[in-house]
Amino acid sequence: MRNGDILSGAVLAALGVFFIVEGQDLGLGRISNPGSGFMIFWVGWILTAMASAIVVAALRRSDNSTLRALWAGANWRKVGYVVLIMAIYAWALPGLGFIAATLVLLLVLFKTVEPQSWRVALIGSAASTAAAWLLFAKALGTQLPAGAFGLG
């Protein structure tokens, strides 16, 4: 996969440089009063740095494994199952609201993908939902769907 990592890293680095240039063209503003290009500019820098790290790591590696070896042992049933559960989550989110839908989603995933005890599943899904709600609703001020229960 060395060649694939080098190619994908180079493409992502080029995309990051594009974001940097476009962000500057839109105007950066100041940190206290960011312009429309501020976020794009910094995302471009982060993307470029991460993509460059991928290229450097690939250049340091001597193996040249294939794409098939990368996916060996993947459990495609679980992948399909998680995609299906996420689609159901997206469908149920407006009706149930963020808190209820996310709590149920995580509980189902904790109990079915890599089965956990009920204690771990309940505490993990409640803690993860609470952390996501605090981050998005309180810290970032994002409006989350309240749903039929008015929780959000």
N, C-alpha and C positions, 0 to 999 in steps of 0.2 A: 504493500500500500504506500510505499515511500513516494513513488511518482505521483500517485493520486493526491497525497497530502501536500506535496509541493505545488501541484497545479491548483488545488482548491484553495490553499493558503494564498497563492499569488492572486487568484481571482478575487478573493475576499479582501486582500490588502488593496487591490485596485479599486474595489467598491468603497472601501473606507476612505481612500484618498479623494474619490469623487465626492463623498459626503462632506469631507473637510472643505473642499473647494466650494461646493454649493452652499454650505453653511456660512462661509465667509461672504459669499455673494449676497446672501439674504440678510446679512447684518447680525453681528454677534451681540451688540449691546453691552451691558455691564451685568455683573452677577446680581446686583440689586434690581436691575431693570433689563432682563434678558431680551434680546431681539428674536426675531422669528427663526434665525439660523443657529441660535445658541446651542440647542439640544442636538441638532443634526451635526454640528461641528464636533462636539464632544463625543457623540456616538461614533463618528467617523474615526476619531483618534483611538478610541477603545477598540473598535473593529480592526483597525490597521495594526495596532499593537498585538492583539490576540492572533491575528492571521500571520503576522511576522513570526510570532512564537511557534506557530504550527510549522512554518517553513523551516525555521532553524532546527527544530526538533527532528523534522524529517531528514534534513541534510546530515544530521549527526548520526542517524540510524543507518545501519548497513543492510538491514533486511529489505526484501522487496516482495513481501507477501501479497497475495492476490485478494481481490474483493471477496471472493468466495470464502477464503479463510477468515475474513473479518466477521462474516455472518454465520460461521459454523457454530452449531449448538443453540441458535436462536429458537425460542419457542414461539412460533408464528401464531399458534392458537391464542396465546396470552396477548400478543400484540393486537390481534383482531378483536379480542374480548375487550381490551382497554379502549380501543378506538370506538367500539360500540357503546361502552359505558359513558365515554366522554360525549358522544353524540346525544345520548339520552339526557345527560347532564345539561348540555346546551339547550335542549328542547324544554326541559323542566325548570330551568333557572328563572325565567320570567314569572312563571306561575307560583313556584314555591318560594322564591326569594333566595338571595345569596346564602344566608346563614343555613337555612334548612336544606337547600339543594347541595351545598358544599359538604355539610355534615354527613348527609346520606351517601354522597359520592365517595368520600374518603372512608367511611365505614365499610361500604361495599368493597372498595379496593383493598383495604386492610384485611378483610376477612376472606377474600377470594383469590387475589393474585399471588401473594405469598402469605398464606394464612397465618394470622396472628391470634393470640388469645383474645377473648372478649375484653379483658381489662386493657390490654395494649391497644386494641382497635378503638375502643371507646375514648380512652384518654388521648390517643394519638389524633383521632379525627376531631375531637373537641378542641384540643390545643392548636392544631393546625388551622382549623376554621377560625378560631379566635385570633390567632396571629395574623392570618390573611385579612380578616375584617379590620383589625387595629391598623394594619399597614395601609390598606386601601381606603377605608372609610375615614379613619381618624387622622393618620399621618399625612396621607396624600390628598385627602378631601374628595375622593372619588365617589360618585353617586352609584350605589349598588342597588340592584332590584330588590324591593321589599317583599314582593309577592303577596299571596293571599293572607299570610300570617302577619304581615306588617313588620317583619324582621329584616333589617338591612341597613 
